[in-house]
């Protein structure tokens, strides 16, 4: 059964602090929203700083990667030449003893 009479304890609390329970919840939510907005602002500043730093580093990394790629290509050519040289030496060696 529902009690049709107001709860005197709840009424006394509301009268003492002058607020309704919904006001307290709203105040807490607003504080949390302000805190989230502040944290979001700090996060945005941090991300901007990271982007700025990465923007400076990327051209250097691209240059280094191009240099490394060129060195790798040169190394591949040297290895290919060595393989041809080895095959020539082995072929000449076997031809010298097979005659």
N, C-alpha and C positions, 0 to 999 in steps of 0.2 A: 504494500500500500504506500502510496505517495503521501508525504507529509505536506499539508497545505499551509503550514505555518513556516515563516522564515526561520532559518537557523540563527540564533542569537550570537553565536561565536563568530560566524562569518560576518554578520552585520557589524559587530563590535570591531573586528579587524579592519573592515572597510572604513569605518568612521575614524579609527585611530590614525591610520596613515593617509586618509583622504584620497586614496586611489582605488580604482577598481582593479581587479586582477588582470584584466586585459591591458590596462595602462602599463603595468609592470612588464608584461610580456612584450608589448610594443617597445618599451624603453630598452629592454635587453636586445631585441632584434635590431633596433637602430644602432646600438653600440657595436654589435657584431658586424653590421653593414659598414660602419665607419672603419672598423678594424680591417675588414676585407678590402675596402677601397684603398686604404693606406698600403696594405701589403701588395695589392695589385699595382699600385703606383711604383713601389720599390722594385717589384719584379719587372715592370716595363723598363725602368731605368737600367736595371741589370742587363736585360736582353739587348737594349740599345748599345750598351757598352761592349757587350760580347760581339755584336755585329760589327761595331766599329773596329774592334781589334782584329776580327777575322778578315774584315775588308782590307786591312793593311797586310795581313799575312798571305792571303791568297795569291797575289801576283808573285811574291817570292817563291811560294810553293810551286806555282806553274813553271817558273823559270828553272827551278831545281829539277822538276820532273822532266822537262824538255831536255835538260843537260843529261840526266840519267838515261833517258830514252836513247839519246844519241850515243852515249857510251855503250849501252847494251847492244845497239845495232852494230857498232864497231867491233865489239867483242864477238858477236855472232859471225861477222865476216872473217875475223882472225881464226876462229875455231873452224869455220868452213875451209879456209885456206889450209889450215893444218891437217884437216882430214884428207884433202886432195893431195897434199904433200906426202902424207903417210901412205896413201894408196899407191902413189907413184913410186915411192921407195920400196914398198913391199912388192909391187909388180916388177920393178927392175931387179930386185934381189932374186925373185923366183925365176925370172927370165935368164939371169946370169948363170944360175946353177942348172937350169933345165937344158941348156944348149950343149 
